[in-house]
Each structure stands twice: as structure tokens, then as C-alpha cells.
């Protein structure tokens, strides 16, 4: 089938997790025989940090204004079998309304930020989606599963709300026998609501374990943050270096945004990437995490600095490696990009069967 996807970015992973999610998914979607056009707004901050300027799994179209988008790509959108608009697309309401009024094929909204989106809708913040537009898309593909799917249908009138979790490309994320540089690391862009957990679950343990080495990688951290002397900082870590980063840690830390904790069933791509590398994950808790990984067998849960230190002290090297390997096997069975691309195809076929868009 022919897919047109209008997304935040596939060319640049700077300051966003969308690019790696799109790359893994579209690579496998193309392998399944689909033709893909990815349309991305050409903005300066991504242009300066393009780590995949020419994807080999899709055609790429850059546009500077919505007018240019509509003029240059009207025929492509009209004739595609599937048109997907992603979350955080600039002026996404305007783009979405144009898509649902133009496309003859299946139209979908792919929300890589569902809990954040729901919080925005509640505040009547319609940055990229509004209540009326949800009803117009044929299917709402949600990064978040569980009860949120029923809520999207019952409260907002989505005709079809389906989970499409992020995923991992196992060709890029796998175990390596690296020298262990850090006791624990964290990879994530700064956000106000995650920072208290960074403080509690990484900086505080680092302060109590001065002989250990820690690392925080990610952009946009304020200059006023005081980092312990044994915490290394990397401003931006491109995806090509993620595997080496994970494989150089004893443990990796996963921290979840508050909106996603409240919604539950919202795994971040970092969870699957780290697990695919076989590094044991220490994570905060949210409803649904135990449906993805078995707690204490495949993932470790911490709510305080003392919980983190207990993991360090009580888990021997053999069990540490076993936890990481069990999580890796779970991801390889259920959460690869290939599995997710097949799920997407099934969602599309299901909509086609129940509508006139065949």
C-alpha cells in the first residue's frame, strides 16, 4: 500500500523521541512491501541536527509552510491508501483537517504522546489536535494502551482507538561486551515533571555512592542544576551512539513523565531500546508496566534513592545479567519494529473492512 506520513521529524532525533520511533517502524513497514512518503516541516533546529538527512526506507518531503504542504503534496495525500498525521506536527489541527477532507484512503492520527495530548485537550490546548478532529480520523493510533483507548472512543468519539506502542529495531540495539563505565545512566531530554525523579533516583544515589560513576545524557537541562562530581553530562547523544551508551552501564534508569504515569500503559521507546541491549532497567512504577515486563524478573522498580541503592547492593552480577537477558527476550518476542509494523497493517485492514475505504 501507499502510505503518506506527516510527522514531527524522521531526519533529526535532536530533543525528541519521535525520530527513532518513526525510523524503526517505517523501515519494517517498507520491508513488508509498502511505499512510504514522509513529510516533515523544515525547521531550523532540526535542520542543524539532522542525523538522518536521507532515509533509505522512505521518500522524504520537506515543507516550510502549510500552504506549501497543501500545494506540493495534494495529489500524494489524495491518492494514498493510508495518510497518517503524527502528534506535535506544527499547526496540526489545520493539517489534520486538510488531510481528512482531502484523502480518499484511510486517515489516522498517530499519537506518540497520548497522555500529554489528553492533558492538553482537557486544558483546551489545541496545539496539534482538537476534540472535533478526533472524530474525523478513521483511526486513532495511540502510544498508550489500556483504559485510555475506551476513553478516546467513549468521551471523544474516535471511531477506532487502537494501541500502537513504540518499538525497537533489534538490528541497532543488541548486547555488546563493552567496558562498564557507569554504575547507572539516564537518557532523556529535560522536562520539569521528570526532574524531581532524576534528582531522587539518580543524583541522590550518586551522592551517597561517591565511588560510583553515573551519567545523564540529553539536551535542554538548565544551567542552574548542580551535578555531583561523579555524574557525567552529555548534551546530546545521537541514536547511533545509544547502543554503546546502554552497553556501558551496569543499570539504566527509566523515568516517566507525570501525564504518562497517570494514564498508565505508556512505555517509552527507551524501555525497549535498553532492554534490547540486555542492560537491566530500574524504572519508576505506572499501571501497566507489569503487563510488559515481569517485575523483579525482567525489570526493577524504584520509588526512592534507597530503592536504587538496594538494587545495587542486593543483586549480584549473575542475576544482574539474567534480568537484562530476560527483558531482552521479552522485547524480541513482542516489541520489535517488525511486530509493530504488522500491527499497524492489521489496524489499517480492519478499518478498511468496516468502512467504504477499500
C-alpha positions as a printed NumPy array, in Angstrom:
array([[  0.   ,   0.   ,   0.   ],
       [  0.957,   3.633,  -0.323],
       [  1.464,   5.468,   2.972],
       [  1.863,   9.202,   3.464],
       [  3.005,  10.157,   6.942],
       [  3.152,  13.74 ,   8.165],
       [  5.241,  13.656,  11.324],
       [  7.313,  15.784,  13.659],
       [ 10.652,  14.516,  12.349],
       [ 12.33 ,  11.476,  10.876],
       [ 15.535,  13.306,   9.883],
       [ 16.547,  14.613,  13.314],
       [ 16.463,  12.961,  16.73 ],
       [ 17.564,  16.173,  18.46 ],
       [ 15.342,  16.805,  21.506],
       [ 12.642,  14.328,  20.502],
       [ 11.928,  10.613,  20.637],
       [  9.718,  10.651,  17.561],
       [ 12.52 ,  10.189,  15.033],
       [ 13.755,   6.842,  16.351],
       [ 10.167,   5.585,  16.645],
       [  9.376,   6.538,  13.045],
       [ 12.661,   5.167,  11.725],
       [ 12.22 ,   1.736,  13.252],
       [  8.546,   1.463,  12.267],
       [  8.899,   2.742,   8.712],
       [ 11.958,   0.621,   7.985],
       [  9.916,  -2.507,   8.726],
       [  6.805,  -1.172,   7.01 ],
       [  8.902,  -0.742,   3.854],
       [ 10.268,  -4.292,   4.17 ],
       [  6.668,  -5.535,   4.133],
       [  6.357,  -4.083,   0.62 ],
       [  4.75 ,  -0.73 ,   1.348],
       [  5.647,   2.561,  -0.359],
       [  6.142,   5.431,   2.098],
       [  6.365,   9.201,   1.776],
       [  7.326,  11.027,   4.979],
       [  6.525,  14.745,   5.114],
       [  8.297,  16.912,   7.685],
       [  8.24 ,  20.623,   8.367],
       [ 11.658,  22.108,   7.609],
       [ 12.566,  23.961,  10.813],
       [ 15.995,  25.42 ,  11.721],
       [ 16.583,  23.492,  14.965],
       [ 16.138,  20.112,  13.243],
       [ 17.998,  21.266,  10.133],
       [ 21.067,  21.939,  12.322],
       [ 20.918,  18.461,  13.851],
       [ 19.936,  16.094,  11.038],
       [ 21.453,  12.706,  11.835],
       [ 19.453,  11.002,   9.043],
       [ 19.061,  13.587,   6.278],
       [ 18.175,  10.995,   3.613],
       [ 16.326,   7.922,   4.961],
       [ 16.684,   4.891,   2.696],
       [ 13.363,   3.299,   3.716],
       [ 11.058,   6.094,   2.515],
       [ 10.852,   9.128,   0.284],
       [ 11.266,  12.39 ,   2.16 ],
       [  9.469,  15.656,   1.593],
       [ 10.337,  18.84 ,   3.482],
       [  7.896,  21.753,   3.547],
       [  8.26 ,  25.208,   5.09 ],
       [  4.592,  26.254,   5.363],
       [  1.203,  24.551,   5.395],
       [  0.437,  26.267,   2.117],
       [  3.472,  24.603,   0.549],
       [  2.442,  21.263,   2.034],
       [ -1.049,  21.504,   0.55 ],
       [  0.158,  22.677,  -2.837],
       [  3.088,  20.31 ,  -3.323],
       [  1.605,  17.127,  -1.862],
       [ -2.141,  17.321,  -2.516],
       [ -2.089,  14.546,  -5.125],
       [  0.03 ,  12.278,  -2.906],
       [ -2.36 ,  12.706,   0.024],
       [ -5.441,  12.325,  -2.167],
       [ -4.324,   9.057,  -3.721],
       [ -2.561,   7.346,  -0.799],
       [ -4.074,   4.209,   0.711],
       [ -3.22 ,   5.486,   4.181],
       [ -2.447,   9.001,   5.443],
       [ -1.12 ,   9.367,   8.981],
       [ -0.644,  12.638,  10.873],
       [  1.576,  12.469,  13.954],
       [  1.413,  14.267,  17.273],
       [  3.288,  17.556,  17.695],
       [  3.085,  18.38 ,  13.993],
       [  3.084,  22.168,  13.889],
       [ -0.383,  23.627,  13.218],
       [ -1.55 ,  20.033,  13.354],
       [ -5.252,  20.876,  13.567],
       [ -5.086,  22.711,  10.257],
       [ -3.   ,  19.925,   8.724],
       [ -5.332,  17.241,  10.073],
       [ -8.497,  18.87 ,   8.789],
       [ -6.898,  19.234,   5.368],
       [ -5.928,  15.549,   5.397],
       [ -9.347,  14.197,   6.399],
       [-11.005,  16.395,   3.779],
       [ -8.515,  15.507,   1.03 ],
       [ -7.542,  11.865,   1.455],
       [ -9.564,   9.14 ,  -0.215],
       [ -7.866,   6.4  ,   1.78 ],
       [ -7.72 ,   5.619,   5.485],
       [ -6.79 ,   8.588,   7.701],
       [ -5.095,   8.105,  11.055],
       [ -3.707,  10.14 ,  13.892],
       [ -0.551,   8.602,  15.375],
       [ -0.137,   9.868,  18.901],
       [  3.351,   9.243,  20.266],
       [  2.373,  11.456,  23.232],
       [ -1.161,  10.285,  24.106],
       [ -1.201,  11.138,  27.836],
       [  0.278,  14.586,  27.115],
       [ -2.306,  15.047,  24.358],
       [ -5.185,  14.176,  26.702],
       [ -3.907,  16.649,  29.286],
       [ -3.713,  19.309,  26.567],
       [ -7.271,  18.599,  25.413],
       [ -8.527,  18.909,  28.982],
       [ -6.89 ,  22.359,  29.19 ],
       [ -8.344,  23.229,  25.751],
       [ -4.796,  23.499,  24.43 ],
       [ -5.242,  22.527,  20.793],
       [ -1.618,  22.758,  19.673],
       [ -1.892,  19.857,  17.219],
       [ -5.269,  18.174,  17.855],
       [ -8.739,  19.254,  18.922],
       [-11.853,  17.384,  20.034],
       [-13.677,  17.594,  16.712],
       [-10.71 ,  16.341,  14.706],
       [-10.504,  13.136,  16.771],
       [-13.931,  12.136,  15.428],
       [-12.853,  12.743,  11.838],
       [ -9.789,  10.489,  11.739],
       [-10.709,   6.903,  10.8  ],
       [ -8.383,   5.524,  13.459],
       [ -6.515,   6.898,  16.472],
       [ -3.196,   5.065,  16.869],
       [ -2.149,   5.523,  20.465],
       [  1.263,   5.252,  22.094],
       [ -0.789,   4.482,  25.217],
       [ -2.947,   1.379,  25.717],
       [ -5.299,   0.258,  28.446],
       [ -8.37 ,   2.255,  29.549],
       [ -7.274,   5.3  ,  27.528],
       [ -8.46 ,   3.588,  24.334],
       [-12.026,   3.282,  25.634],
       [-11.858,   6.902,  26.814],
       [-10.853,   8.109,  23.349],
       [-13.835,   6.339,  21.829],
       [-16.445,   6.995,  24.532],
       [-15.516,  10.551,  25.517],
       [-14.037,  11.995,  22.332],
       [-15.88 ,   9.94 ,  19.733],
       [-12.959,   8.278,  17.97 ],
       [-14.444,   5.63 ,  15.656],
       [-11.44 ,   3.359,  16.268],
       [ -8.824,   3.813,  19.006],
       [ -6.012,   1.265,  18.82 ],
       [ -2.758,   0.831,  20.732],
       [  0.409,   1.177,  18.673],
       [  3.227,   1.23 ,  21.194],
       [  6.682,   2.397,  20.259],
       [  9.163,  -0.342,  19.401],
       [ 12.82 ,  -1.131,  18.845],
       [ 14.969,  -2.132,  15.897],
       [ 16.973,  -5.174,  17.09 ],
       [ 19.452,  -4.654,  14.243],
       [ 20.529,  -1.462,  16.012],
       [ 20.043,  -2.367,  19.672],
       [ 21.715,  -5.523,  20.968],
       [ 24.212,  -6.577,  23.69 ],
       [ 27.896,  -5.745,  23.318],
       [ 30.768,  -6.644,  25.61 ],
       [ 31.776,  -3.087,  26.404],
       [ 33.844,  -1.883,  29.304],
       [ 31.397,  -0.881,  32.051],
       [ 31.943,   2.855,  32.592],
       [ 28.949,   3.756,  34.729],
       [ 27.041,   2.265,  37.627],
       [ 23.864,   3.735,  36.142],
       [ 22.885,   6.092,  33.347],
       [ 19.84 ,   8.027,  32.234],
       [ 18.961,   9.136,  28.707],
       [ 16.258,  11.762,  28.306],
       [ 15.527,  15.357,  27.329],
       [ 14.963,  17.65 ,  30.313],
       [ 11.398,  18.167,  31.488],
       [ 10.167,  19.891,  34.642],
       [  7.982,  16.984,  35.684],
       [ 10.71 ,  14.354,  35.319],
       [ 13.474,  16.299,  37.043],
       [ 12.383,  15.516,  40.641],
       [ 12.713,  11.819,  39.784],
       [ 16.123,  12.408,  38.196],
       [ 17.108,  14.074,  41.47 ],
       [ 15.715,  11.293,  43.652],
       [ 16.622,   8.225,  41.605],
       [ 19.993,   9.246,  40.147],
       [ 21.545,  12.338,  41.684],
       [ 20.794,  11.347,  45.275],
       [ 22.147,   7.788,  44.871],
       [ 25.211,   9.265,  43.151],
       [ 25.763,  11.498,  46.18 ],
       [ 25.547,   8.504,  48.502],
       [ 27.859,   6.404,  46.323],
       [ 30.823,   8.709,  45.608],
       [ 32.973,   5.838,  44.359],
       [ 30.386,   5.048,  41.637],
       [ 30.187,   6.768,  38.266],
       [ 26.884,   7.939,  36.761],
       [ 25.801,   9.715,  33.586],
       [ 22.883,  11.822,  32.345],
       [ 22.557,  12.313,  28.584],
       [ 20.078,  14.675,  26.95 ],
       [ 19.554,  18.31 ,  25.939],
       [ 17.828,  21.343,  27.489],
       [ 18.9  ,  20.893,  31.124],
       [ 19.009,  24.285,  32.905],
       [ 22.42 ,  25.658,  33.794],
       [ 21.485,  26.062,  37.472],
       [ 21.343,  22.284,  38.088],
       [ 24.165,  21.215,  40.381],
       [ 25.564,  17.912,  39.209],
       [ 27.529,  15.746,  41.683],
       [ 31.176,  15.377,  40.693],
       [ 30.664,  11.706,  39.838],
       [ 27.801,  12.413,  37.383],
       [ 28.946,  12.88 ,  33.801],
       [ 26.857,  15.   ,  31.409],
       [ 26.349,  14.618,  27.649],
       [ 24.297,  17.349,  25.969],
       [ 23.075,  15.281,  23.025],
       [ 23.541,  11.627,  22.265],
       [ 22.576,  10.71 ,  18.682],
       [ 20.815,   7.364,  18.172],
       [ 23.91 ,   5.871,  16.542],
       [ 25.581,   6.053,  19.974],
       [ 22.653,   4.746,  22.065],
       [ 23.686,   1.085,  21.892],
       [ 27.196,   1.839,  23.093],
       [ 25.743,   4.062,  25.836],
       [ 23.434,   1.358,  27.208],
       [ 26.033,  -1.373,  26.96 ],
       [ 28.479,   0.687,  29.038],
       [ 26.196,   0.738,  32.115],
       [ 25.509,  -1.747,  34.894],
       [ 21.941,  -0.464,  35.154],
       [ 19.945,   2.062,  33.171],
       [ 17.283,   4.341,  34.619],
       [ 13.841,   4.883,  33.092],
       [ 11.84 ,   7.933,  34.225],
       [  8.303,   8.574,  33.04 ],
       [  6.511,  11.894,  32.545],
       [  3.693,  12.576,  35.013],
       [  0.952,  12.596,  32.371],
       [  2.088,   9.152,  31.265],
       [  2.215,   7.846,  34.829],
       [ -1.375,   9.   ,  35.362],
       [ -2.575,   7.379,  32.139],
       [ -0.584,   4.164,  32.612],
       [  0.191,   1.657,  29.855],
       [  2.635,   4.157,  28.314],
       [  6.012,   2.532,  27.633],
       [  8.734,   4.816,  26.363],
       [ 10.958,   3.807,  23.475],
       [ 13.922,   3.954,  25.877],
       [ 12.491,   0.967,  27.779],
       [ 12.547,  -1.23 ,  24.699],
       [ 15.911,   0.065,  23.486],
       [ 17.636,  -0.582,  26.797],
       [ 16.017,  -3.996,  27.175],
       [ 17.07 ,  -4.986,  23.65 ],
       [ 20.657,  -4.253,  24.698],
       [ 20.291,  -6.6  ,  27.666],
       [ 21.005,  -3.94 ,  30.278],
       [ 18.796,  -4.243,  33.385],
       [ 16.347,  -1.369,  33.81 ],
       [ 15.462,   0.42 ,  37.022],
       [ 12.163,   2.237,  36.459],
       [  9.528,   4.239,  38.259],
       [  6.156,   2.479,  38.516],
       [  2.991,   3.06 ,  36.479],
       [ -0.09 ,   0.965,  35.834],
       [  0.566,  -1.486,  33.043],
       [  4.333,  -1.749,  33.341],
       [  3.886,  -5.226,  34.806],
       [  1.947,  -6.278,  31.688],
       [  5.056,  -5.525,  29.617],
       [  7.813,  -6.781,  31.923],
       [  7.682,  -9.055,  34.954],
       [  8.758,  -7.033,  37.991],
       [ 11.964,  -8.249,  39.684],
       [ 12.439, -10.834,  36.902],
       [ 12.634,  -8.591,  33.812],
       [ 12.577,  -5.096,  35.303],
       [ 13.367,  -3.42 ,  38.633],
       [ 11.107,  -0.808,  40.217],
       [ 12.304,   2.072,  42.399],
       [ 10.436,   4.895,  44.101],
       [ 13.287,   6.303,  46.147],
       [ 17.06 ,   6.618,  46.315],
       [ 17.158,   3.843,  48.896],
       [ 15.357,   1.512,  46.449],
       [ 18.005,   2.243,  43.821],
       [ 20.84 ,   1.625,  46.256],
       [ 19.163,  -1.621,  47.348],
       [ 19.225,  -2.798,  43.725],
       [ 22.93 ,  -2.023,  43.516],
       [ 23.71 ,  -3.839,  46.77 ],
       [ 21.425,  -6.876,  46.635],
       [ 21.733,  -8.022,  43.017],
       [ 24.857,  -9.983,  42.173],
       [ 26.498,  -9.954,  38.754],
       [ 24.934, -13.219,  37.578],
       [ 21.403, -12.077,  38.429],
       [ 22.037,  -8.594,  37.008],
       [ 22.868, -10.11 ,  33.622],
       [ 19.937, -12.54 ,  33.861],
       [ 17.432,  -9.731,  34.46 ],
       [ 18.726,  -7.916,  31.395],
       [ 18.607, -11.045,  29.228],
       [ 15.062, -11.956,  30.27 ],
       [ 13.889,  -8.447,  29.358],
       [ 15.704,  -8.718,  26.028],
       [ 13.926, -11.96 ,  25.163],
       [ 10.544, -10.405,  26.001],
       [ 11.244,  -7.451,  23.704],
       [ 12.42 ,  -9.669,  20.84 ],
       [  9.155, -11.606,  21.033],
       [  6.688,  -8.738,  21.41 ],
       [  8.118,  -5.262,  20.891],
       [ 10.257,  -5.15 ,  17.765],
       [  9.554,  -2.698,  14.971],
       [  8.679,  -5.653,  12.722],
       [  5.94 ,  -6.754,  15.129],
       [  4.664,  -3.171,  15.348],
       [  4.592,  -2.687,  11.56 ],
       [  2.451,  -5.816,  11.245],
       [  0.119,  -4.46 ,  13.934],
       [ -0.214,  -1.203,  12.007],
       [ -1.119,  -3.092,   8.837],
       [ -3.756,  -5.064,  10.73 ],
       [ -5.28 ,  -1.882,  12.175],
       [ -5.475,  -0.381,   8.679],
       [ -7.028,  -3.529,   7.176],
       [ -9.578,  -3.652,   9.981],
       [-10.675,  -0.079,   9.238],
       [-10.849,  -0.828,   5.512],
       [-13.126,  -3.824,   6.14 ],
       [-15.584,  -1.802,   8.223],
       [-15.655,   1.29 ,   6.033],
       [-16.074,   2.181,   2.404],
       [-12.326,   2.956,   2.083],
       [-11.246,  -0.178,   0.253]])
